[in-house]
Each structure stands twice: as C-alpha cells, then as structure tokens.
Amino acid sequence: MRTVHPLPAVRTVRTVRNLGILAHVDAGKTTVTERILYVTGVTYKRGEVHDGTTVTDFDPQERDRGITIFAAAVSCDWDGHRLNLIDTPGHVDFSDEVERSLRVLDGAVAVFDAVAGVEPQSESVWRQADRHGVPRIAFVNKLDRAGADLDTAVASIHDRLHVVPLVVQLPIGREDGFTGVVDLLRMRALTWRAGGAAYEDGEVPGGLREEAGRRRRLLEETVAGLHQAALEEFCADGRLTEATLRTALRDLTRTGEGVVVLCGSAYRDRGIEPLLDAVVAYLPSPLDVPPVRTAADPRQPFAALVFKVAASATGRLTYVRVYEGTLRKGDTVLDARAGRTERVGRILRVQADRHVDVDRAVAGDIVAVVGVKAAGAGATLCDPAAPLVLEPPGTAEPVVTVAVEARRSGDTERLAAALARLVEEDPSLTVRTDPETGQTVLSGMGELHLEVAVEKVRRAHGLEVGVGRPQVAHRETVVRGVAGWVHRHVKQDGGAGQFAQVVIDVEPHDEDFVFVSAVTGGRVPREYVRAVEAGCRDALAEGPLGGHRVTGLRVTLTDGATHVKDSSEAAFRAAGRFALRDALRAGGTVLLEPVAEVTVTVPGDAVGAVLGDLAARRGRVTGQSARAGTAVLTATVPLAELFGYATRLRGRTQGRGTFTARAGGYARVPDGVR
C-alpha cells in the first residue's frame, strides 16, 4: 500500500513539477486530473465529468457541454513534491488555450484512449508541445473499455507521432477484467480492488511472468540503443539494473529521444499512483529547463510571464509563471512591453475556481495575482530595476467570423464593453467593425469557439445578443511570380521631400511570408532595407482580389536607389508598400479558404451515405479503415462546409456517427465557388 508523504516545510525549486494534461477530446484527460486530485488528498470525493462535479471543469458551459473549454490550474502534493497542474482543452477550437499553457509548462502528460489510440487533436497538441520543447510522458487510458489494447495504442504513438515509446508497464487483465499493471522496472504487480482507495503491491502472477520478462528485456534493449551509459552497462553485464533504467528513462524523456508509456483506467481509479511516481521521476523541475538569466533562482530579480487573464468574483485575475526571483504581496512590478508599472495587491494559489491567499511566490511557481490592471496574456512582469522581456506565446489567426449585435439598442455600449473584456481574456478572439456594413464582427478559431464566446457574454453580462451566420476568413496568394518590379516613390510638398526607389521580385513560397535582400554595393542602406520589409508587410494586410490578407509569398529586394537629402526610412517603407501592392495587382492573386482534416467514425452500413455527403461538401477522402466494428473515414473538407455538420451526421447515422476536426491550413478555392 502506498503512503502519501506530506510536502516538506521548506520547499525547493527542485521539488516542483509544472505540468499540463494534454489529450484529444474525450480521451479522459479531465478524469485523470480529477483522480490525481483525489489520490493526493486535495478532494475527498471523485469528481465526474458526466455528473458535472469536476473541480477543473467548473464553468457552467463546461459542465453543460461535458468538455473542457478553459485551461484550469490546480496544485497538489505527492511524495514530497509540489505538482502544479494545468488541465487543458481537448477540442481543436480551443488550441490557443493549450498554446498559452504550454508556454509556461516544464512537462506534460499526454493521455490517449486505449481503443482509439492517437486521434487528430492528440497529434495536434503533441506537435504544439514539440514546438515548445516540453518533455512528455504518455498515459494510455480506458484500458477497461471493450476493444482496448495497449499494444495497438502504443503502435499508433510510434507510427503517428514518430517517437520511440518506452513501455514500462504490462496490463493485468483485458477490457472489463483489467485490474492492474505489472511494473516492469521493479517486476512487481500493482492491483486495485473495485472501489479501493489504494493499490496492492505483490508478486507478478504466474501466467504473466514470461511475458513480463520478455517485455522487460525489450525495454532494456530499446533504452540501451538510445542511451550511452545504459549501452555500456548492457554490453558489460547483458542487462540493466533498475537504477540505470530509471536514470536513462529520465534522461531520454527530457531530451525527447523517448517517451515513457504507462497505462490504466482513470475512471476506475487504476494506474494513477504509478503515473504520479513517473511525473516526479521523469519530468523536469524548473531547474532543468533553459534558464532566463539564471536557473530559476529565487534570489535573482523578479521575472514572470502572464499566460492567462480571467474575471472572477475577486476581481481581475492575472495568471503568471514565475521564472526568476520572488514576488511579494504589495510589490510594484514593471510590464516590460508596455513600459508601465503595476502594483500586486494579492497573490493567490489557485485550485480551479477556488483561491488561497499566499504572501509570496518564488521562481518555479504558477500563481494568480490581483491588482494588475492592464497586462494581458504574453506580457512580462519584472523587477523595475532589472527590465526583461520574455518571449510571449504565439496566437493563431482567427478563421471563422460572425456578426453580433445587441437586441436592445440601449445595450450597444454594454455589448462593446463585454466583447472587449472577452478579447482581453482570450487573445485568439478578435473584434472589429466592418467598414462597409457598420456591423460588429467577432472572429475566432471555430464555430464552437464563437458559440461559447457569445454564450459567455449572454450569461456573464445578462445581454440579449443576435448572431449572424458564421463566415470563414479567406486569404489570397500569388500563383505566378513577378520579376524586376520597379517602384519610385517621390513626394514634394514644400518641406523636406521623400525619395525612394526599390526593385523587387515576387514569387510563391511555402511559408507565410519571406523577405530577402539581394542588394549589393550598398545601393540600399541596411536601415532602409528593414523599412522596405516593413512596408511589404503592410501591403499584406489587403490583397487585390477581395481585400483579404495575402500569404504564401517570397519577396526579394534586388536593387534600389537613394537621394542624398530626401531618402528616409518612411520613404522606403512607403515604397515597399506600394511596390508590393502594385506587383500583386499585376501578377494576380487567387482566393484561399481554410480547410479542416476531418476524422469521421460511423457504423459500417452508413459509410456510403457519409461518403456521399462528404463529396457534396467538397470533401476529399484521404483514408478509410475499420476499427472495432465501425468504419473510420479521414478527409480534408473546407471549413465553411462543416457548419452544422454534426447535426447532419447524426441524422444520416441514426445518432451513431461522430466526427472530429483539426485545422488543415488553407487550400485554393475552385473556380466558380465563392
């Protein structure tokens, strides 16, 4: 039986783990988080998603819809360590919430469904973690489900994520008979009784000893092939000790060369304690990540990154990850990007929607502060005497828009204020006024994202809001190059003149925008080259075809000319803007539309109807396979054609079909389609 040790009175940064729980929607991510809180003693009753009693999914919309929408932070203690967990959304529309969370995390647990394996959004969040260099361990969940198979799930991790899985457990029993796991490092059996609060540690069952031995040997061989010290011991002794395996697994996890895989059933409370042990053993502490100035030293000048802003009953909550130094209640901090100071009135340890006041936060902590009035997500808060700007998390461009208006004319100003607060809390939303119609336009990452946003305005502010039909955000791109385009910018208005001449080549490119200078002989000074690039970026805002943003091109500055008195950065910026604008008009652009990669799971007898419907929606089927008596179809479909698809799919499959989608970039709109 496992004993939970209390947190030491004096905590060090080494005993902190800042981790996220990542997964595809419905993989059991929130249930894993709830069981972690229960096992560590934070809660005394198991929270259930289907009952609406979870700690982390506390927002009314989350409980109504049964999904995670907003990242929630909680803390717990395990084996002398403080674990700061962020439960992230699994739906593709809220991927920016995941992005902001990953920016401040040191490690993550990726949760996979033992039946479905790696699903589309699993792959997306995995790639997001790759971009941020976040080490991960994997937890294959729902081993008690019909059709669950650890080996199949592990194969999908290997094949779809292109990583080396290091499986450290063997399931005991299958599907409904799943009762525990064999720990392959200690060669011990861990079993859980129905409704039991702790596991029993015993001998490996006789029928599994041979298989456990084979898998332990396979684990040793795989680790030896990736880790130099392990290879030396394996060659010398023909085996690896438990201590060597643990050290090697820790190193491989943190370098990303391998991914430790555990398994269990969170809903049935099986496998959570070994998962927590793995978090402590293999995921990094703040001291193990690249330092900002020094390695997470509480004695250094204070520096923290804002990753989330939320309204609450206690006021505006600003969530921060402290990277260096110590923050105390009442301190004055600098918003480094804005150049203004803010006073911290309170510091809160966050447990989802519950908060506990603390006197200070030190390097490695994730806390919320009250009193910071203007700093938004991505801002750096630091010691005014030691300014520092941390890299903010990226924000994806919105792809779906709706027009919104107040039902009552007297509520127009209230709606504007509510939308402004909404955008402050969620930077992936944007609000603008359409210059032609005068309508207020709300843009976001998907249909569900906008539904949630509008419903939040209705509930939080008591407003009656009218919403128009969703529209997708188009783009424009070039299809043929334009070489040697010359633009001479000359302006005389009685004062100092403006003169700039540029020569540019424009050609299609795989990236969003690339600017290159090929000017020789100093014909365009370096500071003017930067101004030309800025002008070209200005021109990308509105394309010649329909005023949409232009993407997918490379601009090369090949030549230019200056005037000894009248040339300036402003003149060359204007020249760059007009040159690219005119070159795009001359070369012509084509319209692009956002597309989604869709995975549809349907009964076998409904495949024909679903394929026909996908074709009618201009979908391109990319794959078809069978899984547990159902058909799984993958297709690329224009995002505009997916509005209302969930209802249509249920109708064509008698309610048995489901689908998931993830962003698939942009594709050219066929001629005749607008």
DOKE-450640 format. One record per residue (C-alpha): x, y, z; residue in one letter. Coordinates in steps of 0.02 Angstrom, whole numbers, plus 50000, padded with zeros to 5 digits. Layout:
REM DOKE-450640
XYZA
...
//
This chain:
REM DOKE-450640
500005000050000M
500655017249951R
500925030850083T
500745048950027V
502115059350106H
501685077250155P
502545091750070L
504155096950159P
504025112650265A
505405120650161V
505075117949977R
506465119249849T
506285122649663V
506955105149633R
505375097649709T
504185107249594V
503375099949437R
502405111549321N
501455100349202L
499985100249085G
498735086549047I
498545085448857L
497365074948752A
496075073548616H
494315077448673V
493515062648766D
495165053648797A
494855055448984G
496025069949019K
494905078549147T
494525062049233T
496405059049250V
496575076249330T
495125073149449E
495855056349504R
497545064649534I
496695077249649L
495785063049738Y
497305051949760V
498365066349825T
497035071249953G
496545088049877V
494755081849857T
493815069149961Y
492575064049828K
492895058749650R
492345072049526G
491425065249373E
491265073849204V
489565065949167H
488885071849335D
489555089449318G
490505087949482T
492295090549422T
493465102949504V
494345108849346T
492825109749231D
491955122149344F
491245134249215D
489375131649185P
489655129548998Q
490965116049028E
489765106449138R
488325108749016D
489345102948866R
490395089748957G
492045096148884I
493505106648944T
493445124148870I
494595134348982F
496295129149049A
496165126749237A
497625127149360A
497685116349517V
499045111249639S
499335095549741C
500715086749839D
501455069649802W
502935060949879D
503715077049944G
503425086549782H
502275100849734R
501355097249571L
500605112249480N
499405105049351L
498525113649207I
497065103949133D
496975109748952T
495545109048824P
495505094548702G
494405102348567H
495285109748415V
494355126348432D
495255129748596F
497015125248539S
497615142948577D
497175139948760E
498335124848751V
499675135348666E
499695148348805R
499775134648937S
501205125348853L
502235141248851R
502375140949042V
502475122149074L
504035111649105D
503245094749064G
501625086249014A
500625070249025V
499845065548858A
498275055048881V
497725042748745F
496165032148727D
496635013548732A
495365010048594V
495615024848478A
497485027348506G
498195043448434V
496745054248374E
496845070148268P
496885082648411Q
498095071348507S
499285073648362E
498995092448357S
499365095348542V
500885083948528W
501575094948390R
501215110348495Q
502225102748637A
503625098848513D
503715117248463R
503895122448644H
505135108548685G
504035101748825V
504555084248884P
503105071848895R
502605055148966I
501105045648897A
499635037848988F
498565025548890V
496865027348973N
495225017548969K
496005000148968L
494364993849041D
493404997948880R
492854984848754A
494154984148616G
495524992048722A
497274986148678D
498884993648745L
499984987048604D
498864994448469T
498845011248556A
500735010948576V
500945006648391A
499915022048346S
501025032648458I
502545026148364H
501795027448190D
500855043948202R
501935053948323L
503605046948260H
504315044348434V
505075029448523V
503825022948653P
504635015748810L
503275004848886V
503595002249072V
502004992749117Q
501064977049066L
499164976649093P
498424963249207I
496794957649129G
495894964048975R
494414975748950E
493154973549092D
494374961649177G
495774974649188F
496314975249370T
498084981949373G
499804982749295V
501494974549307V
502864987249345D
504234981449225L
505604990949317L
505294982849486R
504474967149414M
503034968949537R
501144967749512A
500074982749562L
498234978449578T
496714988649627W
495134981749704R
493444988349647A
493145004649742G
494795002849833G
495745018449886A
497495011149865A
498364997649766Y
499154981449823E
500974977849782D
501304959349754G
502154946049651E
501904945249463V
500534932449425P
501234916049363G
500354917249195G
501174934049158L
502954930949216R
503624925249048E
502784939548955E
503364952149085A
505134945649070G
505074947148880R
504434965048889R
505724969849020R
507074963248905R
506354973048758L
506324988848864L
508154986348913E
508684983748732E
507734999148672T
508445010148810V
510215003648779A
510045008248596G
509655026348642L
510695029948798H
512605028748801Q
512835024448986A
511465011348976A
512275003948821L
513935002148911E
513134993149058E
512084982148943F
513614976948843C
514594973349001A
513274964249103D
511984958748975G
510614967749072R
510134984349152L
509824987349336T
508264996249394E
509305011449445A
510115012749273T
508425010949188L
507675025049292R
509125036649257T
509085032849072A
507185034949060L
507335051749146R
508685057449025D
507765051148870L
506145059548925T
506975076248950R
507895075748784T
506355069648691G
507265054248621E
505995042748702G
504275043548783V
503875033448940V
502185024848919V
501065019949066L
499295013449064C
497715012049168G
495895016749188S
495655033649272A
493775031249287Y
494065015449390R
495495023149490D
496795011349416R
498535017249370G
498525034749444I
499815032149583E
501145025049465P
500785039449346L
501155051849486L
502755042449527D
503265044049344A
502895062849344V
504075065049492V
505405053249424A
505485058149241Y
504765075549207L
505905090549238P
505885103149379S
506055121849340P
507925119749370L
508055107749223D
507365119449089V
508395132648996P
508645147549113P
508015165149083V
509515173549164R
509955160449294T
509215143549334A
507575148049423A
508445156849567D
507275164849696P
508675176949743R
508785184849569Q
507745199749510P
505925195249484F
505315189849310A
503665181449264A
502605178349109L
500725181549103V
499865167049015F
498035169449059K
496835183049114V
495125179349188A
493725188549275A
493145181649443S
492175186549597A
493815192749673T
494175204049525G
495335202649376R
496465187549396L
498135187949306T
498935170649297Y
500835170749295V
502265158549289R
503705164849395V
505365161149310Y
506555170549425E
506575179649589G
505235181649721T
503585191149711L
502825197849873R
501115204949908K
501175223749883G
502655223549763D
502715235449615T
503165226749453V
503535232649276L
502515227449124D
504065226949015A
503215227848845R
502025241948891A
503305251348996G
502125254349142R
502145248749323T
500795238749413E
500525235249597R
500175217449655V
498795218049786G
498585199349818R
499445183149770I
498335167849754L
498695149249749R
497385143049626V
496325127449641Q
495255129549484A
493875141549542D
494485141849723R
495905152849783H
497035153349935V
497995169149981D
499875167449999V
501165180450048D
502385176949908R
502785167049751A
504525161149705V
505415155049549A
504525139749481G
502795144549548D
501195146349448I
500005158349536V
498675171549504A
498875189549557V
497565202949592V
497895221249562G
498725220449391V
497505230849288K
498145230749109A
499435217049075A
498715204048956G
499225186548904A
501015186748841G
501565201448949A
503165200749051T
503075206649231L
504785210149307C
505795219949432D
505785238349375P
507645238949413A
508035224049301A
506945225149143P
506735209249043L
505565203948902V
505095185548892L
504515177748729E
502605177548729P
501565162748670P
501015163348488G
499225167148438T
498415159048288A
497415169448165E
495525167548178P
494685157648039V
492815159848074V
491815175948097T
490045180548148V
489145197148157A
488475201048331V
487285214548389E
486335219148545A
484485215048534R
484065231048629R
484765247148560S
485165253348734G
486355238648762D
487565242948620T
488875250748734E
488705236748861R
488995223948722L
490545233248664A
491255232948841A
490825214348861A
491685209948697L
493225220048746A
493345210148909R
493095193948812L
494565197848697V
495635202648846E
495335185448922E
495515175948758D
496775183648634P
496265171048499S
494635180948483L
494595197448388T
493265210748372V
493145223648233R
491875234748148T
491525230647965D
491875247047871P
490545243347739E
489085237447845T
489505245148014G
489195228248096Q
490205222048245T
491145206448189V
491805193348312L
493135181448246S
493805165348323G
494535148048294M
492925138748252G
491055137748264E
491075130648441L
492335143648497H
491165157648443L
489635149048517E
490505148148685V
491075166148674A
489345172948634V
488545162248769E
489805168948894K
489285186748850V
487465182048874R
487715173449042R
489035184549120A
488295201249068H
486445197349050G
486385203548870L
485225197848732E
486355195548581V
485915192448400G
487155182148298V
487345180948110G
487805165648006R
489625160348026P
490835165447888Q
492595159147857V
494125170347842A
494835169147666H
496615172747613R
497445177147449E
499065170747374T
500105172547217V
500165158947085V
501495165946971R
502995176847002G
503335194846955V
505155199046921A
506015216046919G
504535226346977W
505125244446997V
504305257447106H
504925275247126R
504195284847273H
504385303647254V
503455316447357K
503705335247369Q
502525345947472D
503535361547506G
504525354547652G
505775340347659A
505505328747512G
505345309847505Q
506285298947383F
506495280147373A
506665268047230Q
506525249147250V
506585234347133V
505775218147194I
505435200447136D
503865191647200V
503625172847193E
502555159347277P
503265151447436H
502775137847560D
502945149347711E
501775163547756D
502985177447707F
504855177947674V
505845193647637F
507615192947567V
508825206747518S
509965203247370A
510555221347354V
512435223147328T
513605237847336G
512635246747472G
511385253847348R
510045252347483V
510735255147660P
510315241947790R
509105252847888E
508135256147728Y
508085237547688V
507185234847854R
505975248747808A
505605240547639V
505215224247729E
504045233347848A
503165241447700G
502945224647615C
502175217647774R
500975232447775D
500435227947598A
500005210047650L
498515216147751A
497385218347599E
497545208547437G
496955214947267P
495655201347240L
494485204347387G
495425213847520G
495935197747611H
497625195147695R
498975189147574V
500015173947619T
501245161547541G
502505172647453L
504325177347448R
504895195047410V
506685198447357T
507355216147356L
508575215947209T
509025234247185D
508595252047232G
509135270047234A
509255283847363T
509355302847367H
510675311347471V
509405322647559K
507645316047530D
507825297447568S
507195291247736S
506525275647820E
504755282447799A
505035284747612A
505705267047589F
504305259747693R
503035268247580A
503995262347426A
503985244347489G
502115245047524R
501635252347354F
502865241347259A
502165225147329L
500365231247313R
500595235247129D
501595219347094A
500195208847168L
498935217647057R
500005214746905A
500345196546942G
498625192447008G
498115182647162T
496935168147195V
495735165147339L
496145152847478L
494925145547606E
495295136947773P
495125117947769V
494975105147908A
495645087547922E
494115077547975V
494005060248053T
492265052548044V
491825036548140T
490215028348077V
489345011348076P
489795000647927G
488045001947850D
488145020947844A
489805022647752V
489025025547580G
487875039447640A
489265048047736V
490485047147589L
489155054747476G
488855068747599D
490715072347614L
490845073347424A
489375085547420A
490335096347544R
491845096747427R
492755084747542G
494245074647481R
494325057547564V
496105053147613T
495875036647703G
494685023047761Q
494945009347890S
493964997648002A
494054998248192R
493034988148318A
491554985448201G
491495003248136T
492235012547988A
493435027048011V
493505039547868L
494775053447852T
494505068047735A
495015085947700T
493485097047698V
493285115947676P
492895123447845L
491405133047776A
490595116447729E
490705109747907L
489485122047985F
488055111448051G
488905095148002Y
488685087048173A
486785087848157T
486815081147978R
487975066848026L
486865061448170R
485375061348053G
486255050547923R
486885037948052T
485385037048172Q
486415046148302G
487855033548297R
489125043648197G
490425055348271T
491745066448196F
493245076748248T
494155090248152A
495775099548163R
496475114248066A
497215109047899G
497865125647834G
497215133847676Y
496785127447502A
496355136047339R
494505139447311V
493945130847149P
493365141947008D
491515145647020G
491445143447209V
491305158847320R
//
